[in-house]
Amino acid sequence: MQLSIDLTDREVLVTGTDSAARQAVRRYEAAGAVVRRMAGPHGTALLPQKPFLVAAVDDGQPGWEPLLQQYRAAGVPVATEPAAGAAGYVTLVGGGPGTTELLTVAAVKALRDADVVFYDRLAPCQDLPALTSAELVDVGKKPGHHKVGQSDIEKLMVDSALAGNNVVRLKGGDPYVFGRGGEEVAACVAAGLKVQVVSGVTSAISVPAAAGIPVTHRNVSHMFTVVSGHAPLTEKEHHHLAGLGGTIVVLMGIGTLHHLAAGLRRAGMRADMPMAVVERGYRPGQRTTIADLGTIASAAAGCSNPAVLVIGEVVRVAEANRGHAEAAADLDRLAASLLGS
């Protein structure tokens, strides 16, 4: 059970060493509390003024329990807080397709324990103030416009961690699926920093799923290929893709959609191969445009990134399922009207 308490202008005593308690202090200050500190047990004397709440950070020091028992006996609630992790490391976190509900437990924990978060626009950044008390730095990139270049992002991360911060680099999807996570890990290793990667739910699977499209389906497709849409493919790549079969998933492919569709046609893929464009998956305004390879260029003329393209017979599976669902809904409405009459 989770309870919410308004701590605005309430006095909260945070116990624990400065290093272990630093994130708990930020969380309570962010909640509007007046934070007082006690870094060591120093005997068993209570503070002259009773706080509204005691936040006991598990810093590993012996001797806290007698003091905490006194506060409990005096009617002061005592909340247990985790200690902040060792300072000076970097965690690359996959934020999934952009909805907080698809963050992993490990991602939520990393955000909670961060001192600084460098985030992208495709990550679930709108909910960050509720997930962390860390300093938030927007380093998001848009097609054709990088407010902070990749090398600068890496330098910011490394410098912040070397200064003693727990750094989270929050990215959309998964850091290792077209997320340049390998480059960022290499930059941290070169600087002698500890770095870890928290995998995320990749949009290559989750965004088609949001539109009802399975990337594999029994007797329809037993493989799928994930392609970056940032740069046009070569003729050789078009031929390889067309010859593989299965499902083709293209991330951020609106800018190269015309080139892709034409190239696959030249490589021998049939014109009536179904294709879907799923825009803004899991976000307000999510929209799916379905056509075939021969007509998708005109059908998707008004589409924009972020979008995921899906090419393959699995698109028909989604259409069939949608048709069944709509038919079932029609039957339900008919039955309800008959019962009402």
C-alpha positions as CSV (number, residue, x, y, z in Angstrom):
1,M,0.0,0.0,0.0
2,Q,1.3,3.5,-0.9
3,L,0.2,6.6,1.0
4,S,0.8,10.2,0.0
5,I,1.5,12.8,2.6
6,D,1.7,16.6,2.0
7,L,5.1,17.6,3.4
8,T,4.9,21.2,2.5
9,D,6.6,23.3,5.3
10,R,6.7,20.2,7.5
11,E,9.9,19.5,9.4
12,V,11.6,16.3,8.4
13,L,14.7,14.9,10.1
14,V,16.9,12.9,7.8
15,T,19.4,10.7,9.5
16,G,22.5,9.2,7.9
17,T,25.9,10.2,6.6
18,D,26.0,13.1,4.1
19,S,27.0,10.8,1.3
20,A,24.4,8.2,2.0
21,A,21.6,10.7,2.7
22,R,22.2,13.1,-0.1
23,Q,19.4,11.8,-2.4
24,A,16.9,11.4,0.5
25,V,17.5,15.0,1.4
26,R,16.8,16.1,-2.2
27,R,13.7,14.1,-2.4
28,Y,12.2,15.6,0.8
29,E,13.3,19.1,-0.2
30,A,11.6,18.6,-3.5
31,A,8.4,17.6,-1.7
32,G,8.4,21.0,0.1
33,A,9.7,19.7,3.5
34,V,11.9,21.7,5.8
35,V,14.8,19.3,6.1
36,R,17.0,19.0,9.2
37,R,20.1,16.7,9.2
38,M,21.7,14.3,11.7
39,A,24.8,12.6,10.2
40,G,25.6,10.3,13.2
41,P,23.8,8.8,16.2
42,H,25.9,10.9,18.7
43,G,24.2,9.3,21.7
44,T,20.5,8.9,22.2
45,A,19.3,12.5,22.8
46,L,16.3,13.7,20.9
47,L,16.3,17.0,19.1
48,P,14.7,19.8,21.2
49,Q,11.9,20.1,18.6
50,K,10.0,17.1,17.5
51,P,9.9,16.7,13.7
52,F,6.8,15.8,11.7
53,L,8.7,12.8,10.3
54,V,12.0,11.0,10.7
55,A,13.6,9.7,7.5
56,A,16.1,7.1,8.6
57,V,18.7,6.4,5.8
58,D,20.2,2.9,6.0
59,D,23.8,4.1,6.0
60,G,25.3,1.0,7.8
61,Q,26.3,2.9,10.9
62,P,25.5,1.1,14.2
63,G,23.8,3.0,17.0
64,W,20.8,4.5,15.2
65,E,18.1,2.2,16.5
66,P,17.9,3.5,20.1
67,L,17.4,7.0,18.8
68,L,14.8,5.9,16.3
69,Q,12.9,4.0,19.0
70,Q,12.8,7.1,21.1
71,Y,11.2,9.0,18.3
72,R,8.6,6.2,17.7
73,A,7.8,6.3,21.4
74,A,7.3,10.0,21.2
75,G,4.7,9.4,18.4
76,V,6.9,10.6,15.5
77,P,6.6,8.4,12.4
78,V,9.9,6.9,11.2
79,A,10.3,6.1,7.5
80,T,13.2,3.9,6.2
81,E,15.1,5.3,3.2
82,P,17.7,3.5,1.0
83,A,21.3,4.9,1.1
84,A,22.5,6.6,-2.1
85,G,24.9,4.5,-4.1
86,A,28.6,5.1,-4.4
87,A,29.3,8.4,-6.2
88,G,30.8,8.8,-9.6
89,Y,29.3,6.3,-12.0
90,V,27.1,6.3,-15.1
91,T,24.0,4.3,-15.9
92,L,22.6,4.2,-19.4
93,V,18.9,3.6,-19.1
94,G,16.5,2.5,-21.8
95,G,13.3,4.5,-21.3
96,G,11.1,2.4,-23.6
97,P,8.7,3.9,-26.2
98,G,7.9,7.0,-24.2
99,T,5.3,5.9,-21.5
100,T,6.2,5.6,-17.9
101,E,4.2,2.4,-17.6
102,L,6.8,0.6,-19.8
103,L,9.8,1.6,-17.7
104,T,11.5,-1.4,-16.1
105,V,11.9,-1.7,-12.3
106,A,15.6,-1.3,-12.8
107,A,15.1,2.0,-14.8
108,V,12.9,3.4,-12.0
109,K,15.5,2.6,-9.4
110,A,18.3,4.1,-11.4
111,L,16.3,7.3,-11.8
112,R,15.5,7.4,-8.1
113,D,19.2,7.1,-7.2
114,A,20.5,9.6,-9.8
115,D,22.1,12.9,-9.0
116,V,22.0,14.1,-12.7
117,V,19.8,12.9,-15.6
118,F,20.7,13.6,-19.2
119,Y,17.6,12.8,-21.2
120,D,16.3,12.6,-24.7
121,R,13.0,13.8,-26.1
122,L,11.9,10.2,-26.9
123,A,12.3,9.1,-23.3
124,P,9.3,9.5,-20.9
125,C,10.7,12.9,-19.9
126,Q,7.3,14.4,-19.0
127,D,7.1,12.3,-15.8
128,L,10.7,12.7,-14.7
129,P,10.0,15.2,-11.8
130,A,7.8,12.5,-10.2
131,L,10.5,9.8,-10.7
132,T,13.6,11.6,-9.5
133,S,14.9,14.5,-7.5
134,A,18.0,14.7,-9.7
135,E,19.1,17.7,-11.8
136,L,17.4,17.3,-15.2
137,V,19.4,18.2,-18.4
138,D,17.7,18.1,-21.8
139,V,20.2,16.9,-24.4
140,G,17.5,15.7,-26.9
141,K,18.1,15.5,-30.6
142,K,15.6,16.1,-33.4
143,P,16.1,15.1,-37.0
144,G,18.4,17.7,-38.6
145,H,18.9,19.6,-35.3
146,H,21.1,18.5,-32.4
147,K,21.1,21.0,-29.7
148,V,23.9,19.0,-28.0
149,G,26.1,17.0,-30.2
150,Q,27.0,13.3,-29.4
151,S,30.6,14.0,-28.4
152,D,29.3,16.9,-26.2
153,I,26.8,14.6,-24.5
154,E,29.5,12.1,-23.8
155,K,31.7,14.8,-22.3
156,L,28.9,16.1,-20.1
157,M,28.2,12.6,-18.8
158,V,31.9,11.9,-18.1
159,D,32.6,15.3,-16.5
160,S,29.6,15.0,-14.2
161,A,30.5,11.5,-13.1
162,L,34.1,12.5,-12.5
163,A,32.8,15.3,-10.3
164,G,31.2,12.7,-8.0
165,N,27.7,12.5,-9.4
166,N,25.6,9.4,-10.1
167,V,24.7,10.0,-13.7
168,V,21.8,8.6,-15.6
169,R,21.7,8.8,-19.4
170,L,18.0,8.3,-20.2
171,K,17.2,7.3,-23.8
172,G,14.1,6.3,-25.7
173,G,13.7,2.6,-26.5
174,D,16.9,0.5,-25.7
175,P,20.4,2.1,-25.5
176,Y,21.8,-0.6,-27.7
177,V,19.2,-0.4,-30.5
178,F,20.3,2.6,-32.6
179,G,20.8,4.5,-29.4
180,R,24.5,5.0,-29.6
181,G,24.8,3.3,-26.3
182,G,28.0,1.5,-27.3
183,E,29.7,4.8,-28.0
184,E,28.7,6.2,-24.6
185,V,29.9,3.1,-22.7
186,A,33.2,3.4,-24.5
187,A,33.6,7.0,-23.5
188,C,32.9,6.2,-19.9
189,V,35.4,3.2,-19.9
190,A,38.0,5.4,-21.5
191,A,37.6,7.9,-18.6
192,G,38.0,5.1,-16.1
193,L,34.4,5.3,-14.9
194,K,32.1,2.5,-13.8
195,V,29.2,2.2,-16.2
196,Q,26.2,-0.1,-16.5
197,V,23.4,-0.5,-19.0
198,V,19.7,-0.9,-18.1
199,S,17.9,-2.4,-21.1
200,G,14.7,-0.8,-22.2
201,V,11.6,-2.0,-24.1
202,T,12.5,-1.3,-27.7
203,S,10.1,0.6,-29.9
204,A,10.8,-1.9,-32.7
205,I,8.5,-4.4,-30.9
206,S,6.4,-2.3,-28.6
207,V,5.2,0.4,-31.0
208,P,3.9,-2.1,-33.6
209,A,2.2,-3.9,-30.6
210,A,0.5,-0.6,-29.6
211,A,-1.1,-0.7,-33.1
212,G,-2.1,-4.4,-32.7
213,I,0.7,-5.6,-35.0
214,P,2.8,-8.6,-33.9
215,V,6.2,-8.6,-35.5
216,T,6.1,-12.4,-35.7
217,H,3.0,-14.7,-36.1
218,R,2.7,-18.5,-36.4
219,N,2.5,-19.5,-40.1
220,V,2.9,-15.9,-41.2
221,S,6.3,-14.6,-40.2
222,H,9.0,-16.4,-38.2
223,M,11.6,-13.6,-38.3
224,F,11.9,-9.9,-38.2
225,T,14.6,-7.4,-39.2
226,V,15.1,-4.1,-37.5
227,V,16.5,-1.3,-39.7
228,S,17.4,2.3,-39.0
229,G,15.6,4.8,-41.2
230,H,17.9,7.7,-40.6
231,A,19.9,7.1,-43.8
232,P,18.8,5.6,-47.2
233,L,19.7,2.0,-47.7
234,T,21.9,0.8,-50.6
235,E,20.6,-1.3,-53.5
236,K,22.4,-4.3,-52.0
237,E,20.7,-3.8,-48.7
238,H,17.3,-3.5,-50.4
239,H,17.9,-6.8,-52.2
240,H,19.0,-8.5,-48.9
241,L,15.9,-7.3,-47.1
242,A,13.5,-8.3,-49.9
243,G,15.1,-11.7,-50.1
244,L,14.9,-12.5,-46.3
245,G,11.2,-12.6,-46.0
246,G,9.5,-12.2,-42.6
247,T,8.8,-8.7,-41.2
248,I,10.8,-5.5,-41.7
249,V,10.6,-2.9,-38.9
250,V,12.1,0.5,-39.7
251,L,12.7,3.0,-36.8
252,M,12.4,6.7,-37.5
253,G,11.9,6.0,-41.2
254,I,9.6,8.8,-42.4
255,G,12.4,10.8,-44.1
256,T,13.5,7.8,-46.1
257,L,10.1,6.1,-46.7
258,H,9.9,6.9,-50.4
259,H,13.4,5.7,-51.0
260,L,12.8,2.5,-49.0
261,A,9.5,1.6,-50.7
262,A,10.9,2.2,-54.2
263,G,14.1,0.3,-53.4
264,L,12.2,-2.8,-52.1
265,R,10.0,-2.7,-55.2
266,R,13.1,-2.7,-57.4
267,A,14.5,-5.5,-55.4
268,G,11.5,-7.7,-56.3
269,M,9.1,-7.2,-53.3
270,R,5.5,-7.2,-54.6
271,A,3.6,-4.0,-54.8
272,D,0.7,-5.3,-52.7
273,M,2.8,-6.2,-49.6
274,P,1.0,-4.6,-46.7
275,M,2.7,-1.8,-44.8
276,A,1.9,0.2,-41.7
277,V,3.2,3.5,-40.4
278,V,2.7,3.9,-36.6
279,E,3.2,7.5,-35.4
280,R,3.7,8.6,-31.8
281,G,3.3,5.1,-30.3
282,Y,2.0,5.2,-26.7
283,R,1.8,9.0,-26.9
284,P,-1.1,11.4,-27.3
285,G,-2.1,11.4,-31.0
286,Q,-1.0,7.9,-31.8
287,R,-2.0,7.1,-35.3
288,T,-1.7,4.1,-37.7
289,T,-1.7,4.5,-41.5
290,I,-2.0,1.2,-43.4
291,A,-1.5,0.8,-47.2
292,D,0.7,-1.4,-49.4
293,L,4.2,-1.0,-50.7
294,G,3.0,0.5,-53.9
295,T,0.8,3.2,-52.4
296,I,2.3,3.9,-49.0
297,A,4.3,6.9,-50.2
298,S,1.2,8.8,-51.0
299,A,-0.9,7.4,-48.1
300,A,1.7,8.5,-45.6
301,A,2.3,11.9,-47.1
302,G,1.1,13.6,-43.8
303,C,3.0,11.3,-41.4
304,S,5.9,12.5,-39.3
305,N,8.5,11.1,-36.9
306,P,8.6,9.6,-34.3
307,A,7.2,6.7,-36.3
308,V,7.8,3.0,-36.8
309,L,7.3,1.4,-40.2
310,V,6.2,-2.2,-40.4
311,I,6.4,-4.1,-43.7
312,G,5.0,-7.7,-44.0
313,E,2.0,-10.0,-43.9
314,V,1.7,-9.4,-40.1
315,V,0.0,-6.1,-40.9
316,R,-2.9,-8.1,-42.3
317,V,-3.1,-10.1,-39.0
318,A,-3.6,-6.8,-37.2
319,E,-6.3,-5.7,-39.6
320,A,-8.1,-9.1,-39.3
321,N,-8.0,-8.9,-35.5
322,R,-9.2,-5.3,-35.6
323,G,-12.1,-6.5,-37.8
324,H,-13.0,-9.3,-35.4
325,A,-12.9,-6.8,-32.5
326,E,-15.1,-4.3,-34.3
327,A,-17.6,-7.1,-35.3
328,A,-17.7,-8.3,-31.7
329,A,-18.4,-4.7,-30.6
330,D,-21.2,-4.4,-33.2
331,L,-22.8,-7.6,-31.9
332,D,-22.5,-6.4,-28.3
333,R,-24.2,-3.1,-29.3
334,L,-27.0,-5.0,-31.2
335,A,-27.6,-7.3,-28.2
336,A,-27.8,-4.3,-25.8
337,S,-30.3,-2.5,-28.1
338,L,-32.4,-5.7,-28.4
339,L,-32.4,-6.2,-24.6
340,G,-33.3,-2.5,-24.2
341,S,-36.3,-2.8,-26.4
